[in-house]
Amino acid sequence: MKKVLLSACLLAFSLLGLSAQETIPVNFQGEKPTISDLAWAYVNYATMPEEGDEEEEEGYFNESIGAVKNAMSLQRANKALGAGETLSIDQRNGFVLYEWKGDDNARLRVEMCYWNESDGQHRLFACGVYYFDGDKYSAGQFDGLTFYRYENATKKMALADDFGFDVEYFTDDDASVTYDLPRSGKNITVNYWYQDGTRKQKTLQFDGRRFHF
């Protein structure tokens, strides 16, 4: 997979694109959607080419999420994943983990999960995408953390912007930032990667609606 360093301009463009997105319908059976239902709805929406974009008609706009969609499609068809790929869907804990490892030590990690909100009417869904060089973070073109809020009444997800904190990718002291979503528990681990190889961590706690340090 082609890896390109994340730039401030690209990040700004990405955020503008997200803000223009419409709601995402979630199809499911039963009373409430599972993590598979939410993730499948998201990857299908996130990989749709923009109308009239001829360059994207032959492939995915978001290469990283496109890889997850392809892996989910193969798993649904009981087919083997590609070389270096793993996909774990933990229905009980509401967590999805996709990883791809290349021959050159490159690694893509995509996490998805959801939180039941305290009002009983919404679920907060998140997707985190990150590239690594071995055990060290190495920002990729499509890296980032995105939140959507699912509403029981409409059975749709909409881009969320009131989840309690500002997602940052770089700090004033030159650290790159990644976010580990929880497979167990409710809290998010924030990782600060420094150029000298050191890493610091903080915890974002979920209060039933928003996160806070």
LINSUL-V221342 format. One record per run of one state. SS is the DSSP state (hx for helix, st for strand, lp for the rest). FROM is the first residue (numbers start at 1). LEN is the number of residues. If there is no record, write none. Layout:
BEGIN
ss=SS from=FROM len=LEN
ss=SS from=FROM len=LEN
END
This chain:
BEGIN
ss=lp from=1 len=7
ss=hx from=8 len=12
ss=lp from=20 len=4
ss=st from=24 len=2
ss=lp from=26 len=9
ss=hx from=35 len=12
ss=lp from=47 len=7
ss=hx from=54 len=3
ss=lp from=57 len=6
ss=hx from=63 len=14
ss=lp from=77 len=8
ss=st from=85 len=6
ss=lp from=91 len=4
ss=st from=95 len=7
ss=lp from=102 len=4
ss=st from=106 len=11
ss=lp from=117 len=5
ss=st from=122 len=12
ss=lp from=134 len=2
ss=st from=136 len=2
ss=lp from=138 len=6
ss=st from=144 len=8
ss=lp from=152 len=4
ss=st from=156 len=4
ss=lp from=160 len=10
ss=st from=170 len=1
ss=lp from=171 len=5
ss=st from=176 len=5
ss=lp from=181 len=7
ss=st from=188 len=6
ss=lp from=194 len=5
ss=st from=199 len=8
ss=lp from=207 len=4
ss=st from=211 len=2
ss=lp from=213 len=1
END
